[in-house]
Amino acid sequence: MELKIGVIGCGAIGKEHIKRLQYKLQGCTVVAVSDVMEAGAQAAAELAGGVKYYTDIPSIVNDPEVDALVVCSPGFAHKEAVLAAIAAGKPVFTEKPLATTAADCKDIVDAEMASGRHLVQVGFMRRYDRGYNQVKAILDSGDFGQPLILKCTHRNPEVGTNYDTPMAVHDTAIHEIDVLHWLINDEYVSAQVLMPRTTKYSHPALRDPQIMVLKTKSGVIIDLEVFVNCKFGYDINCEVICEEGVVHMPAPSFPSVRKNGYYSTPIEQSWINRFIDSYDVELQNWVDCAKRGVVEGPTAWDGYVAAVTADALVKSQTTGAEEPILTGDIPAFYLN
Ligand code: NAP
């Protein structure tokens, strides 16, 4: 049986997901799309092969032909769509962030728990990346003992002039915030941001690079360098120092070349290329799980934890202090 999907928000990633769901993945079909801009909705409907389109959230969510929703609108519009899907009892995959404030994320958590069903998955696709999964399998095997320190980098070649200091957390580190606690099966307890000298390639509203330090319940210290005007490439690294050895996440492979006296290997330039495969794995898994009525990926609780952690990091960007991350205990509902 095909899962019949409605896609809300038909911008850049909305169109990518429509193509992926309609023409690449198995066991699903896009039957409706929606966007506040009618022309955008119409174009996306054509992209999906001539499906119906709407310009409001209630119409697509309550369309009886729609079994499940994929939300790709901007972050500020996620809450309305996700709450509507929960109210309709339909599985919903929302692109990150779950919502733009921790309080709004908590409202979604509370609504999902009140519904008594697991319906929400958040689009933190790094959990589906091959490299992170290879590292996780090694850590989970126990062969390397307990993790002690993580050294990570998130480097982009450059960003636009509208990108400011808090965006280093909300738009960039947010992916590490989700994937790293999952990687080591731990919880964050505090966050601190250290500001080194700023690169000449930045501008007055952006401190760049930044060192973000996250401490976990078990005492692991995570050192994350965010450097969004590094110039040389899109460079994601993750090294886990353990009791019995060190695990280094592999980078996607490129041919090494010998030329003009140099032996060199290219560095990825684009985040789209670096994580392209993980979007396919993520959404195929979501489709398969939605048909079974389960959520295996990042939950609404994970979306809430990411929001609280991001708030602590942004606070520390100003105070420079170690800020507590206070999420409360994970509800039993999300331990099932
Ligand atoms: P985008 O190109 O701006 O597309 C968003 C679309 O949604 C636009 O067509 C927008 O219309 C429309 N929209 C706005 N409000 C809406 C509403 N209430 N209902 C339905 N549609 C609405 O943005 P994007 O780059 O695709 O990003 C969308 C989401 O995906 C964001 O949350 C972003 O963080 C996330 N994202 C995740 C990843 C990842 O790596 N996982 C990568 C990229 C993006 P208007 O243009 O008229 O406002």
Residues whose N, C-alpha, C, O or C-beta is under 5 A from the ligand:
A	BS01	NAP	I8 G9 C10 G11 A12 I13 G14 S34 D35 V36 M37 G40 C72 S73 P74 G75 A77 E95 K96 P97 G123
